[in-house]
Amino acid sequence: MSSVMVVQDNVTLDLVVWQAFGRQDDLLVEQTLELNPGIASPAIMLPVGTVVQLPELAARQATIRNSIKLWS
């Protein structure tokens, strides 16, 4: 598990998740909320100095796609 510290004003949990993972889906936000029970809502501004525990991402399975060659 990793963590990040809020170092500037006007940062929300959604933004922390976006900056850490490059995406912001409900699953990541919910997992982050579960790891940080003192953080009330994803939309509330976090105080500078707040440490946010981040969830570990599960390894994604490689997707094999069959490609079709349209032009030679």
C-alpha positions as CSV (number, residue, x, y, z in Angstrom):
1,M,0.0,0.0,0.0
2,S,1.3,3.4,-0.8
3,S,0.4,6.9,0.4
4,V,0.5,10.5,-0.7
5,M,0.5,13.8,1.2
6,V,-1.7,16.7,0.2
7,V,0.7,19.6,-0.4
8,Q,-1.5,22.3,-1.9
9,D,-5.0,23.9,-1.3
10,N,-8.2,22.9,-3.1
11,V,-7.4,19.2,-3.5
12,T,-10.2,16.7,-3.3
13,L,-9.9,12.9,-2.9
14,D,-11.1,12.5,-6.5
15,L,-8.1,14.6,-7.7
16,V,-5.7,12.6,-5.5
17,V,-7.0,9.4,-7.1
18,W,-6.8,10.9,-10.6
19,Q,-3.2,12.1,-10.1
20,A,-2.1,8.8,-8.6
21,F,-3.7,6.4,-11.1
22,G,-4.4,8.5,-14.2
23,R,-8.1,7.5,-13.9
24,Q,-10.9,8.2,-11.6
25,D,-13.6,5.5,-11.4
26,D,-16.0,4.7,-8.6
27,L,-14.1,1.6,-7.6
28,L,-10.8,3.4,-7.0
29,V,-12.5,6.2,-5.1
30,E,-14.5,3.7,-2.9
31,Q,-11.4,1.7,-2.2
32,T,-9.5,4.8,-1.2
33,L,-12.4,5.9,1.1
34,E,-12.4,2.5,2.8
35,L,-8.6,2.9,3.5
36,N,-9.1,6.4,4.8
37,P,-12.1,6.3,7.2
38,G,-11.5,9.9,8.4
39,I,-12.1,11.4,5.0
40,A,-15.8,12.1,4.8
41,S,-16.5,12.6,1.0
42,P,-14.7,12.6,-2.3
43,A,-15.8,16.1,-3.0
44,I,-14.6,17.8,0.2
45,M,-11.3,19.8,0.1
46,L,-8.5,18.0,1.9
47,P,-6.4,20.1,4.3
48,V,-2.7,20.5,3.4
49,G,-0.7,17.8,5.2
50,T,-3.4,15.1,5.0
51,V,-1.9,11.7,4.2
52,V,-4.0,9.6,1.9
53,Q,-3.5,5.8,1.8
54,L,-3.9,4.5,-1.8
55,P,-5.2,1.1,-2.8
56,E,-3.0,-1.4,-4.7
57,L,-4.1,-1.9,-8.2
58,A,-4.8,-5.4,-9.3
59,A,-2.7,-6.5,-12.3
60,R,-4.8,-6.3,-15.4
61,Q,-4.9,-9.3,-17.7
62,A,-3.5,-8.8,-21.1
63,T,-6.2,-8.6,-23.8
64,I,-5.4,-10.4,-27.0
65,R,-7.1,-8.9,-30.0
66,N,-7.2,-10.5,-33.4
67,S,-6.4,-7.8,-36.0
68,I,-7.7,-7.6,-39.5
69,K,-5.5,-6.1,-42.2
70,L,-7.6,-3.9,-44.4
71,W,-4.9,-2.8,-46.8
72,S,-1.8,-4.6,-47.9
